[in-house]
């Protein structure tokens, strides 16, 4: 299948003149895979259409939020109705309360919510809240975990479990990250050693309960529970970054799926129905440290934006329908199985690794299993790039990075899975030439 690309190329050249790198988020520039990105004109259900008229089966799902598919009629109706009443007021609305009630009903660990405008802002707030509530400064995060681009969290991967963090971006002062302690994901013993060394100085442990920013890496048996026990024993707070997994891997998020309750939860993506949103949620005793009740300051002009609240509320109401998560599980399992079959037929069954949690999945170009960032880095990026471009040429839209997840939506059909599997056969053959 040959894609027309003329209009997208022209659009990208124009964008490069006025946008940094031609994009507003780095991965969109295709720097990891080479080439130029298609410019999307519209989307519906599980399909995207670019400026040149090429259609794609979409497994990016706007990086997770499109769990119902794109432009679901009831979500669009809710957005239009809210916009007609006014896009923003900078004042309280009932929609904020209703969405908070739905979120709290799904997450038993949480009693109060503070909405923000992005996941980065939510996680930044969660860290400040944890420090303010505990009176401590240090934060444990896991190597390869991404929690937004707040200064304290941009810590270089691979720096040893007991070594203080080193900034991984120019512009981040070393003393900003000096209180960030990195540990390998899925290594509870490494976290225990950090507690042994830094003891009463650790305010919180911050973790993606399912790592989704180094591919898809599920928690090892007992890992999350060990973190819970360590935090409780040492008086630190456990923060689950569920910006990606919240309402995605299950209605109750990863904390519901694995039965481990954090003290603070950060959310985003799905709770805004595709519009910019974030949230911090947790026990009332902790959340009440935030202003205006407590001394920990946080504010935002567009926090609780009424259009975003309407989109999120419509989305979560639709996700409450019986059977929707069971159907997502079936579709996702079928996709994973179909991709594994295609890889096996290309002779790659011992050279690739498939990992999935709910409707998040990833194909690593390494034998696996992948348990942490060091394992993920053994993936053959040249093979991934060949696979990626062959899939894109065939009409399957994937994230342009080995270290991102594929997202399945309720709009994907059995025909979509079958079509994807057909393109995957050719794509894996392209990768096999590199891995042979």
N, C-alpha and C positions, 0 to 999 in steps of 0.2 A: 504494500500500500504506500503510495507516494503522497506526502502531504504538501499542500500549497502553503508557502510561508512568506510570500512577498509583503503582504500587509503587516504581518507581525514584525518582520524585519524593519520596515519603515517606521512602525510605531516605536520599536525599541531604540532606533537611532534618534528619533525625536525625543524620547524620554531621557536618553543619556545626556542631552543638552541641558535639561532643566532639573532632573532628579539625580541624586548621587548614585552612580552606577546604573542609572536607568530604572531603579526600583526603590521601594520604601521598606524593604526587609531583605537582608543580604542573600538568603538562600534562593530567592526568586530569580536572581540574576544568572543562575545555572553555572556559577563559578566552579562547583564541585564536579560537574558532569560535562562541562563544555557545551558549546553551542549557544543559541539564543532562545529565550522563552517564548512560547506562544502567548499572544495577548488575547485574553478572554473577552468575548463580547456579551455572552449571556449564558445562563445555566438553568436547567430544569430537571428535577428528579436526580437521577444518577449520571446525568450527561452535561458536558460542557461544550460550548461552541466557540471557536476562536474567530478572529477578524477575517481569516481567509475562508471561513465556512467549514473547517475541519471539525468533526465531532469526536468527542472522547468519552470513554467510560471513566468516571472520576473516582479515584481512591485517595484523593487528598482531602476532599470534603471541607474546604477552607481551613485545613489543618485541624480538623476535628469537630467543629461545631455543627456541620451539616448532617447530623445523625438521622434526620428525617428525609434527607435529600435537599436539593436546592429549590427555593421558591415554593415551598409547600403552601397551597392555597389558603389554609387557615392562618398560617403565620403571616403571609402577605396581607391578608385582610386585617389582622390585628395591628400590623405596622402602619398600614394606611389609615386606619381609624384613629390610632394614637397621633400620627403626624398631623392629621386634619385638625386636631384639638390643640396643637402646638408642639413643636419639636423639643423644647426645653424651657423649664420655668425657673430653675435654681431654687425650688421650694418643694416641700413635701407633697407627695401624691399617694393615693391609695394603692396604686400599682406596686410601689416599693414594698408595702406591707404584705400584699397578696403573694408576691413572688418570694419574699422572705419566708412566709408561712409554708409554702410548698417545699422550699429547700429544707427547712427545719424538720418537716414531717418525714423527709426521706433520709435525713442524717441524724440519727439518735445522739451522736456525740455533740451536736451543736444546739445551742439554745438562743443565740442571738447572731445577727448578721450585720456587716457593714459593707455596702456596695462600693465598688471602685469602677474605674473605666478600663482597666486592663488587668491581665494576670500578673504582669510585672509589678504593677502598683499594689496588687493584693498581697503578693509575697513580700515585697518591701515593707508593707504595713504589718504583716504577720511577724516579721523579725523585730521590728521596733516594738510591737506589742509584747512579744515574749521577753525582750530585754527590760521593758518598763515594768512588766508584771513580776519578774524575778529579781530585778536589780543586778543582773549579771550581764556580761558582755559577749562571751564567746558563743559561736554557732557552729555546730557540726553539719557539714553537707557532704554529699557523696560524689566522688570523682566521676565526671561524665554526666552528672545530673544538671539540667538547665532549669533555672527558676526565674527567668527573665534577666534583664540586663542591669539590674541595680548593682551599684559598685561593689557592695560587700559580697556579692555572689559570683562575680566574675573572677573566679580563682582558677589558676592553671591546673589542668588535670595531670595526674601522674606524680604529684609532689609528695609522696609518702604520708602514711597515716598519722604520724606524730609530728609532722613538719607544719609550721604555720603557713598560711596561704600566701601565694605569690600572685599578683595581678596578672590576668591573661589578656588585658587590653591596655594599650596606651591611654593615658588620661585618667587611670584609676590609681590614686596614691597608694603606696605600699601600706601605709598605716591604716587605710580604709579596710583592707582585707586581713590585717594582722590578727583579727579576732575570729577569722574563719578557719575552721579546722577540717581539712578534707580527709575522707576515709573511702576505701573501696566499697562500692555497692555490693550488697549481699554478704558482707563480712562483719558480722555482729561482734566478733572478738576484737577487731580493729577499733570499733566504737568503744568497746569496754576499756581498751587501753587508753583511749583519749580521755575517758572519764577518770581513769586511774591517775593520769598525769595532770589533768587540768581541773579535776574535781569540782569544787564549788563555783568555778568560773563559767561553766557552760549553762547558758540560758535555754537553749533548745537544740533539738536534732531536727533538721529539715530534710525530708525525703520524698521523692516521687514513689508512692507505694508500688506502682508498676512503672519502671523506667521507660519513658517514651521518647527521650531525646538522645538516645544512643542506640536506636533501633527499638525493638520491643523486648524488654527483659523482665520477666516476672520475678517476684520476690522468692528467694529460696525458702524452703520449709522452715518455719520458726524465726525467720529474719525479722519481720515486722513485730512479732510478739516480743522478741528479745529487746528490740529498741524500746518498746513500751515499758518493759520491766526495768530497763536501765534508767530511763527517764524518771519513772516513778520513784525508784530507789534513791536517785541523786537529786530529786527536786527540780529537774529540768522539764521543759515542755516538749511534747512531741508534735511536730507540725507535719501534716500530710499536704503536699502540693498535689491537689486533685484538679488543677486547671484542665488537664487533659483527660483524666480518668473519671472525673465527677459526672455522673449520669451517662457515662460512656460504657464502662465495663460492666456496670449494673446500675439500677436506679439508685441504690445506696452507695454508689461509688466503690472504689477499691476497699475502703474501710468496711463496707457492708459485705463485700465479696470474701474478704479474708478474716472478718470478725475481730478486727483490732481498732480500738477507738483512740484517735488522736486527741490532743487538747485543743489544737487549732487546725482548721482546714482552709486552704485557699482554693477558690473556684474561678472559672471563667468559661470561655468557649460556649458550650452547650447552653448554659444558663442565660445567655443573651440571644439565643436563636440565630447566631451569625452576626449580630451587631456588637460593637465594642462594649465589653463588660468585664468585671472581675468582682470578687467578693472574698471577704474574710469572715469566717464563722467559727464559733467555739462556745465553750461553757460561759454562762453569763458572768461568773466571778472573774474570768479572764477578760472577756470582751468589755466589761464595764471600766477597764482601765483606759479605754479610748475616750477622747473628748467627744461630747461636752460633759460626760459624767466624770471621767478620770483625767489624769494629767498627760497621757500619751496623745500627742497631737496628730491628727490626720484630717484632711479635707479634700474636696474635689468639686469643681464647678459643675461638671457633668455627671457626677456620681448619682446613680439611680435615675439616669435619663429615662423619661417616660416612654420613648419609642423602644429603647432597648428592653425596658421592663416588660412591655407588651409582647415583644417578640419572644422573650424568655418564658414568660408565663404561658403563652400559646404553645410553645415547644414542649415544656414540661407537662402540660395537661395532655398533650397528644401522646407523650411517652408513658403516661399513666394508664393507657388503654391496655386491657388484658392481652397477653401473648406477644407484645411487641419485642421484648428482650429475648424471649424464646426464639422468635423468628430471626432476630439478628444473630443469635448464636448459631442457628442452623445455617444461615447464609454464609456467615464467616467461616464456619467449619468446612463447608463445601468449597469455598474459595481456597482455603489453605490446602485441602486435599487435592484439588485440581492443579494447583501450582506445584505441589510435591510430585504429582504424577508426571507433569510436563518436565520437571527437572530430572526425574528418574529416566524418562524416555530419552533425554539428551545426554544421559550418562553421568549426571551430576549428583546422584543420590548420596554419595559419600563426600561431596565437596561443597554442599550448601546446607544451610540449617534454617528451618522455619520455626518461628516462635510466635505464639498468639495468646492473647488474653481477651476474651470477649470479641468485640468487633474491632480490635487493634491487632495488626499482625505485621510481620517483617520477614523478609528473606535475606539472611546473611550469607555472603559468599565466603564462608569458612565452614569447616566441618561441624563446629559447635560441640556441646551446647555453649551458648553465650551467656555468661553469668555476671559480667561486669564490663567496664569500659575497656580494660586491657584486652579482654576476649573480643570485644566488638572491633577493636582496631586491627585484629588479624584478618579481617575481611579483605578480599581482593577487590580494591576499588576500581581497577581497570575492567574487571569482569562485571561488576555492578553497573558501571557506566555503559558498557556494551548492551547489557540487558535492558537498562533504562531506556536508551535511545531506540532499541528495537521495539520495545513496548509502546513508546510514544509514537513511533512511525506507524505502528499497527492500530493506534487509536485508544491506547490505555494510558491515562494520565496518572502518574505516580509522583511522589515527592522526589525532587532532584538531589537526593542525598542518601547514602547507605544508612545513615544514622537517624532516619526518620521513620515514622510508622505509616502503614497503609490503614485507611479507615473505611469500614463498610457502613452503609446506611440502610435504612428501612426501604429506600427506593430501589436498591439493587435487586434485580430479578434473577431467576434461574438462567434465563437467556444471557444476561450480562455475565454471569459466572462462566457459562459455556463459551461465550465469545472471548472473554479474557483468557481462558485456558488455551484456546486455539492460538491466540497471538503469543502466549507465553512459550509455546513449543518452539517457535522460531527464535524468540528472544533468548531462551536458554541455550539453544544451539549456537547463537552468537557468543554467549558467555563461555561455552564449552571450548571454543577455539582458543580462548585465552588461558583457560585453566588446564588444558591438555598438556 
